[in-house]
Amino acid sequence: MEVQEKQDIQHSKIKRKSRIIPFGYKLDDTENYLIRIESELQALEKAKEYLKTCSYREVAEWLHRKTGRYISHVGLRKRIQGNLATETKEDSQGQSKEFSPGDTKAVQAES
């Protein structure tokens, strides 16, 4: 295996943190890592669009038919909301780094 391929595989692995394997990932056979399943993650992104017009139950059934992997409507909701919370947390951390402590005092003094 080439060095570049080995690095790509290592970057696609995530350390397992709980007993539940999230939709879009599978457990590595040799180690305690999760491996991305691109087809499921792409279907999950498409499912986010469908949620604008359909119910979680309908979209979960569609995901099951599309990928062959079962996900309940509650599991789908948790998966989508978990991603949104992570994205929001990352966004807020990025915004908080934009201001220095001196900036916040100046903003408080203006209020």
C-alpha positions in Angstrom: 0.0 0.0 0.0 1.3 3.4 -0.9 2.0 6.0 1.8 -0.7 8.4 0.4 -3.3 5.7 0.3 -2.5 4.7 3.9 -2.8 8.4 5.0 -6.1 8.8 3.3 -7.4 5.7 5.1 -6.2 7.0 8.4 -7.9 10.4 7.9 -11.2 8.6 7.0 -11.2 6.8 10.4 -12.6 8.2 13.5 -12.0 6.8 17.0 -15.1 5.0 18.3 -16.5 6.8 21.4 -19.7 4.9 22.2 -21.3 1.5 21.6 -23.7 2.9 18.9 -22.3 3.0 15.4 -23.7 6.1 13.7 -25.5 6.0 10.4 -23.0 6.6 7.6 -20.2 4.7 9.4 -19.1 1.1 10.0 -16.8 -0.5 12.5 -13.3 -1.3 11.4 -12.7 -5.1 11.8 -9.2 -4.9 13.1 -9.3 -1.8 15.3 -11.7 0.2 17.4 -12.3 2.9 14.7 -15.2 4.0 12.5 -14.9 4.1 8.8 -16.9 6.5 6.6 -19.5 5.0 4.2 -19.6 7.7 1.5 -22.8 6.4 -0.1 -24.7 6.6 3.2 -23.3 10.0 4.1 -24.4 11.3 0.6 -27.9 9.9 1.1 -28.0 11.5 4.5 -27.2 14.9 3.0 -30.0 14.4 0.4 -32.3 13.4 3.3 -31.7 16.8 4.9 -33.2 18.4 1.8 -36.2 16.1 1.9 -36.8 17.0 5.5 -37.9 20.5 4.4 -41.0 19.0 2.8 -41.4 15.5 4.3 -41.7 14.0 7.8 -38.8 12.3 9.6 -40.7 9.0 9.4 -41.0 9.3 5.6 -37.4 10.3 5.1 -36.2 7.5 7.4 -38.1 5.0 5.3 -36.6 6.5 2.1 -33.1 6.2 3.6 -33.7 2.6 4.5 -34.8 1.8 0.9 -32.0 3.8 -0.6 -29.1 2.5 1.5 -30.4 -0.9 2.8 -29.4 0.2 6.3 -32.2 0.7 8.8 -32.5 4.0 10.7 -35.6 4.9 12.7 -37.3 8.3 12.5 -36.1 9.1 16.0 -32.5 8.0 15.1 -32.6 10.2 12.0 -33.8 13.2 14.1 -31.0 12.7 16.6 -28.4 12.3 13.8 -29.6 15.5 12.0 -29.8 17.5 15.2 -26.5 16.2 16.5 -24.8 17.4 13.3 -26.5 20.8 13.6 -25.3 21.2 17.2 -21.8 20.3 16.2 -21.8 22.7 13.2 -23.3 25.5 15.5 -20.6 24.8 18.1 -17.8 25.0 15.5 -19.3 28.3 14.1 -19.5 29.9 17.5 -16.0 28.9 18.4 -14.8 30.4 15.1 -16.7 33.6 15.9 -15.4 33.9 19.4 -11.8 33.6 18.2 -12.4 36.7 15.9 -12.7 39.0 18.9 -10.0 39.7 21.4 -10.7 40.3 25.1 -10.2 44.0 24.6 -12.9 44.1 21.9 -15.5 42.6 24.1 -14.9 45.3 26.8 -15.3 48.0 24.2 -18.5 46.5 23.0 -19.8 46.3 26.6 -18.9 49.9 27.3 -20.9 51.0 24.2 -24.0 49.3 25.4 
